[in-house]
């Protein structure tokens, strides 16, 4: 989780990713951020996020994104 928080904080150091739950809905993350996150997750965790998982619910919080990474890593 710390590595993920590092990725997110690298994009938006002004955001408290430990508590924020509206990263997409609140327009904190844009489409370019999502593309960057997907690429960084793939490189860091060796997990490919498929297109059908690119939904706001999976990116609205660091916790939701971490749950997605863990789920995909198990598959």
C-alpha positions in Angstrom: 0.0 0.0 0.0 2.9 2.4 0.8 4.2 2.0 -2.8 0.7 2.9 -4.2 0.5 5.9 -1.9 3.9 7.0 -3.2 2.6 6.8 -6.8 -0.5 8.8 -6.0 1.3 11.4 -4.0 3.8 11.8 -6.9 0.8 12.9 -9.0 -0.9 15.1 -6.4 1.2 15.8 -3.3 -1.5 18.2 -2.0 -4.1 15.4 -1.6 -4.5 13.2 1.5 -4.9 9.9 -0.1 -5.3 8.1 3.2 -8.7 9.8 3.7 -9.9 11.0 0.3 -12.8 8.9 -1.2 -13.8 11.0 -4.2 -10.7 11.1 -6.3 -12.6 10.6 -9.6 -16.0 12.0 -8.6 -14.4 15.1 -7.1 -12.4 15.6 -10.3 -9.1 15.3 -8.4 -7.9 12.6 -10.8 -8.3 13.2 -14.5 -8.0 10.7 -17.4 -4.3 11.4 -17.8 -3.8 10.6 -14.1 -5.6 7.4 -14.5 -3.4 6.4 -17.5 -0.3 7.2 -15.4 -1.6 5.2 -12.4 -2.4 2.2 -14.6 1.1 2.2 -16.1 2.7 2.7 -12.7 0.7 -0.1 -11.2 1.6 -2.4 -14.0 5.3 -1.6 -13.6 5.4 -1.6 -9.8 3.1 -4.5 -9.0 3.2 -6.4 -12.3 -0.6 -6.2 -12.4 -2.5 -5.4 -15.6 -5.7 -3.4 -15.1 -8.1 -4.4 -17.8 -10.4 -1.9 -19.5 -13.5 -3.2 -17.8 -12.0 -2.3 -14.4 -11.4 1.4 -15.4 -14.5 2.6 -13.5 -14.7 5.4 -11.0 -15.4 3.0 -8.1 -12.0 1.5 -8.5 -10.2 4.8 -8.5 -12.2 7.0 -6.0 -9.8 6.1 -3.1 -6.4 4.6 -2.5 -8.1 1.8 -0.6 -10.4 1.0 -3.5 -7.4 0.9 -5.9 -5.4 -1.2 -3.5 -8.3 -3.7 -3.3 -8.4 -3.8 -7.1 -4.7 -4.5 -7.2 -4.9 -7.3 -4.7 -7.9 -8.9 -6.4 -6.2 -8.8 -9.8 -2.9 -10.1 -8.3 -4.8 -13.2 -7.0 -6.4 -14.0 -10.4 
